[in-house]
Amino acid sequence: MPILYSSAFDGTIYKSAQTWAGARDAASGDAVSDSSANSILTHVKRANTRGGGEAWTVRRYFMRFDTSGITGAVSGVTIKIRGSSNGGGGAICVKADGAFSSGSPLGSLDVQDFNRIEGWVAGGSNNSNVTKYTNAIGAGGVGNWNGSGYNTFTATSDLVNDMRNNQFVEICVLDQKYDLLNASGLNLPQQFYVSGYQVDNSGTSLDPHISYTSGSGYAHDVNSVSAASIGKTNTVAVASIGKINTVD
């Protein structure tokens, strides 16, 4: 089963502000962290500050995968992230849009990538706006985040199609229950997070990666139907079809 590892510039961007909207809906983050072996990946936090004020924090994790070598059909796609701790939070993978925009070094994350998520709209739930690449795990999703093993996300047809059609896929991993849905109902103080390993960890045994099965069959849409949604043609499984009317 082929494996794709995230680029060396995977990392997190966080934003802190005096209000939930100021943190969650910000056009730019406060700082990028892209050199940690493992760290908090998704985070929502409400805390007290000196003088009786409040501080809200939102953190998101970004990955970029080179899919230029995929030329045919793919199936069984999963995203796997090795957890390192569970702070009661959750995670979902969605499509990033124009992230990794920094030129120093080229292709790395910039604080302005914080909200570069396809379909993202400030001020409301983005549950129906974004392109979801996977299911959610943990709070707001299925089961609990595994803090000492791999967390396996099942890919949607959107990720499968983008892997086949694009040179790269960019992914934002964010908290679903609060961040994605714009639910600010945290107590004071309260926080939820998940932690995991990143590419900067030594070796690749704990690195985030995409696993998939490559095979024959359709690699292009047919009559506006995505290849990932076509299982058979005239009762013949696509895996058994090499050509139609001499066309690959």
C-alpha positions in Angstrom: 0.0 0.0 0.0 1.6 3.3 -1.1 2.3 6.0 1.6 2.6 9.7 1.1 4.3 11.7 3.9 3.5 15.3 4.6 6.1 17.9 3.5 8.7 19.1 6.0 6.9 22.3 6.4 3.8 20.9 8.2 3.0 22.9 11.3 0.5 24.8 13.4 -0.8 28.4 13.4 -2.4 29.8 16.5 -4.3 33.0 17.2 -5.1 34.6 20.6 -7.5 37.4 21.2 -9.8 38.9 23.9 -12.9 37.4 22.3 -13.9 34.2 20.7 -14.6 35.9 17.3 -11.3 37.7 17.5 -9.4 34.4 17.7 -11.5 32.1 15.6 -12.4 34.5 12.7 -9.0 36.2 12.5 -7.5 36.8 9.0 -4.0 36.1 10.3 -2.5 34.1 13.2 0.0 35.2 15.8 2.7 32.7 15.1 3.7 29.6 13.1 5.3 26.5 14.7 6.7 24.2 12.1 9.8 22.6 13.7 8.3 20.6 16.5 8.6 16.8 16.8 5.1 16.7 18.4 2.8 19.4 19.7 -0.8 20.5 20.2 -2.5 20.2 16.8 -6.0 21.5 17.4 -6.8 23.7 20.3 -9.6 25.9 21.6 -9.0 27.7 24.9 -10.7 30.3 27.2 -8.5 31.7 30.0 -8.4 34.5 32.6 -5.9 37.3 32.2 -4.6 39.9 34.6 -7.0 42.7 35.3 -10.1 40.5 34.9 -10.0 40.1 31.2 -10.1 37.0 29.0 -7.9 35.4 26.4 -9.2 33.0 23.7 -6.9 30.8 21.7 -7.5 28.8 18.5 -4.9 26.6 16.9 -5.0 24.7 13.6 -2.6 22.2 12.0 -1.6 22.3 8.3 -0.2 19.5 6.1 0.8 19.4 2.4 1.2 16.3 0.3 2.8 15.8 -3.1 0.3 13.8 -5.2 1.9 14.5 -8.6 3.0 10.8 -8.9 -0.6 9.6 -8.8 -1.7 8.9 -12.3 -4.5 6.4 -12.0 -7.4 5.4 -9.8 -6.9 5.3 -6.0 -9.1 3.7 -3.3 -8.9 2.9 0.4 -7.6 6.4 1.2 -6.9 7.2 4.9 -5.0 10.0 6.7 -3.1 8.8 9.7 -1.9 11.0 12.5 0.0 9.5 15.5 -1.4 11.0 18.7 0.8 12.0 21.7 -1.9 13.2 24.1 -5.7 13.8 24.4 -7.0 16.9 26.0 -10.6 16.1 25.4 -10.6 17.7 21.9 -11.3 16.5 18.5 -10.1 16.9 14.9 -11.4 16.9 11.3 -9.4 17.3 8.1 -10.7 19.9 5.6 -9.3 21.3 2.3 -6.9 24.2 2.7 -6.8 26.9 0.0 -3.6 28.7 -0.8 -1.8 27.8 2.4 2.0 27.4 2.6 2.3 30.8 1.1 5.6 31.9 2.7 8.6 32.6 0.5 11.1 32.3 3.3 11.7 29.4 3.0 9.6 28.9 -0.2 6.5 26.7 0.4 6.4 27.1 4.2 3.6 28.3 6.4 2.8 31.9 7.0 0.7 33.5 9.7 -1.7 34.7 7.0 -2.5 31.0 6.2 -4.5 30.8 9.4 -7.9 31.0 7.7 -6.9 29.8 4.2 -9.5 27.1 4.2 -11.7 26.5 1.1 -15.2 27.9 1.7 -14.3 29.4 5.1 -16.7 32.2 6.2 -16.1 34.3 9.3 -18.9 34.7 11.9 -20.8 31.4 11.5 -20.7 27.7 11.3 -18.6 26.3 8.4 -20.0 22.8 8.6 -21.6 23.1 5.2 -19.2 25.7 3.6 -15.8 23.9 3.8 -14.7 20.9 1.7 -14.4 18.0 4.2 -11.6 15.6 3.4 -12.4 13.2 6.2 -14.6 12.3 9.1 -14.1 13.8 12.5 -12.4 12.0 15.4 -12.8 12.9 19.1 -15.2 15.6 20.4 -17.9 16.2 17.9 -16.9 13.1 15.9 -16.4 9.4 16.2 -14.8 7.8 19.3 -12.0 9.5 21.1 -8.6 10.9 20.0 -5.9 8.2 20.6 -3.2 9.9 22.6 -0.7 7.0 22.2 -1.4 5.5 18.8 -2.4 6.3 15.3 -5.7 8.1 14.6 -7.1 7.0 11.2 -9.3 9.4 9.3 -11.4 7.9 6.4 -11.1 10.0 3.3 -14.1 11.5 1.4 -14.5 11.4 -2.4 -13.3 15.0 -2.4 -9.9 14.0 -1.1 -9.7 11.0 -3.5 -10.5 13.2 -6.5 -8.0 15.9 -5.5 -5.3 13.4 -5.0 -5.9 12.1 -8.5 -6.3 15.5 -10.2 -4.0 17.9 -8.4 -0.2 18.1 -8.0 -0.6 18.8 -4.3 -3.3 18.5 -1.6 -3.3 20.9 1.3 -5.0 20.0 4.5 -6.1 21.9 7.5 -6.8 19.9 10.7 -9.0 21.8 13.1 -11.3 21.3 16.1 -14.8 20.4 14.8 -17.0 20.8 17.8 -16.0 24.5 18.5 -13.8 25.8 15.7 -15.6 24.4 12.6 -19.1 24.9 14.0 -18.4 28.3 15.6 -19.6 27.2 19.1 -18.1 29.5 21.7 -19.6 27.7 24.7 -16.4 27.2 26.8 -16.5 27.8 30.5 -14.0 30.2 32.1 -11.4 28.8 32.3 -11.6 25.8 29.9 -9.7 24.2 27.0 -9.8 21.3 24.7 -7.0 20.0 22.5 -5.4 17.0 20.8 -1.7 16.5 20.3 0.3 14.5 17.8 3.6 13.9 16.0 4.8 15.9 13.1 7.3 15.4 10.3 10.1 16.9 12.3 10.1 13.9 14.6 13.2 11.8 13.9 12.5 9.1 11.3 9.2 8.4 9.7 7.6 5.8 12.0 5.4 8.3 13.7 5.0 10.8 10.9 1.5 11.9 9.6 0.8 10.2 6.3 -1.8 9.3 3.7 -2.2 5.6 2.9 -4.0 4.4 -0.3 -4.4 1.6 -2.8 -3.6 2.3 -6.4 -5.3 0.3 -9.1 -6.7 0.2 -12.6 -10.0 1.6 -13.6 -11.3 5.1 -14.2 -8.9 8.0 -13.4 -11.2 10.7 -14.8 -14.7 11.8 -14.4 -17.3 10.5 -16.8 -20.4 12.5 -17.8 -19.8 14.7 -14.7 -19.7 11.7 -12.4 -16.5 11.5 -10.4 -14.3 8.5 -11.0 -14.3 7.7 -7.3 -18.1 7.2 -7.5 -18.0 4.8 -10.4 -17.9 1.2 -9.3 -19.0 -0.7 -12.4 -19.8 -0.2 -16.1 -22.5 -2.5 -17.5 -22.0 -4.7 -14.4 -18.2 -5.0 -15.0 -16.1 -3.7 -12.0 -13.9 -0.8 -13.1 -10.8 -2.6 -11.7 -11.3 -5.1 -14.5 -11.5 -2.5 -17.2 -8.3 -1.4 -18.9 -9.8 0.5 -21.9 -13.1 1.5 -23.3 -13.2 1.8 -27.1 -9.4 1.8 -27.2 -9.2 4.8 -24.8 -7.2 4.3 -21.6 
